[in-house]
């Protein structure tokens, strides 16, 4: 995993919520990245906000699935069983946590090029 974190960035919130948020994002990225791939985490201060991105070099997600990623129980790969791939709640939980702190979360992806999830919190 590669990290590129700017110094002195702070996000106000419950440590439990923030840990759950970022563990969900990292868990998804690691699960969908091949052994030869990379997961990258970046955090930067932008005008009045802190933006954190988690990117992977996995298979990517086609555009038709992107609007549904944060819906409860939605899975891009319908063939995944709970034993192999979770419940489909991770990104829905992540979105709820982000919204609790007045932030935004968005996904950007292309098949064959990986996926980036961006979280933005007000400073």
N, C-alpha and C positions, 0 to 999 in steps of 0.2 A: 504494500500500500504506500502511495506517495502522498505526503501532506504538504500543503503550502498555506500556512496560516499567518496572517498579519499579526504583529504583536499588539497587545493591549486591546483586543476586541472583547467586549463583554455583552452577554445577553442576560437580561433580567428574567428570572423565572424559577420555577420549582426544579431543583436538580433531578428529581425522579422523572418529571415530564420530559425534560431536555435529554436526559440519558435515554429514555425510551424512544424519543423521536429519532435521535441520531443512530441508535442501535438498529432501529427498523430500516433506516436508509442504508446503513452500511451492510446489514445482513442481506438485503436485496441485492446490493451491488456485488457482494462477494459470491452469493449463490449463482449469479448470472454471468460471472466472469470466468473464462477458462483459466487453467493453471498458468498459461503463458501470457495472460492478459494483465491488466492493471486497474486498480481502483485509485482514484485521485480525490482528495478532499481539499477544497480551497475555501478560505474565509477572507472577506474583504469588507472594509467600511466604504459605503457608498453614501451619497447625500442623504443624511438622516436615517440610514439603515445599516444593518449588518447583513451581508449576504453570504450564505454557506452553500456550496455546491458539492455534491457527491456524484462523481462520474465513473462509469465503467466502460470497459472495452468488450462487453458481452455482445450477444447477437442483435441487440436493439429491439425496438418495438414498432410495429407498423402503425401508421397514422390513425387507422380506424379504432385502435385500442386506447390511444392516449386520453380521449375525453372521459374514459371510464376507470382509469387507474386508481382513483381515490374513492371509488364506490366500494361499500362493504361487500365482501365475498367475491369480488371480481378477480378473475385470474385470466391472464393473457393466454396461458397454456392450459386449456381445459383438461388435458390429459393428466395433469399433475394431481396426485392424490394428497391427502392431508399428511400422510406418513412421509411423503417425499418433498412437499412444497408448502407447508403451512396452511392457513385457513383463508387467506385472501383478506385479512384484516389489517395487516401491517401499514399499508399506505393510508387507509381510512383513519387509523389511529394517529398516524403522523399528521394528517391534515387537521384533525380535531385539536391536537396539541398546538400546532402552528396558529390556528384561528383563535385559540384561547388567548394567545399573546399578541393578537392583532397583526399577525404576519400573513405571508402568502407562501404557497408552495406550488411549484409547476414542474412538469416533466417535458423534456425535449429528447427526442430519439429518432433514429433512422435505422431500419433493418441493415445489419452488417456493420454498423458504425458505433454501437454502444448507446448508452442512455445517460442523461444528466438530470438529476433532481436538484432544483434550486429552491432554497428557503430564504426568505427575506423577513427580518424582524426590524421594527422601528427601534431607533436608538433612544 
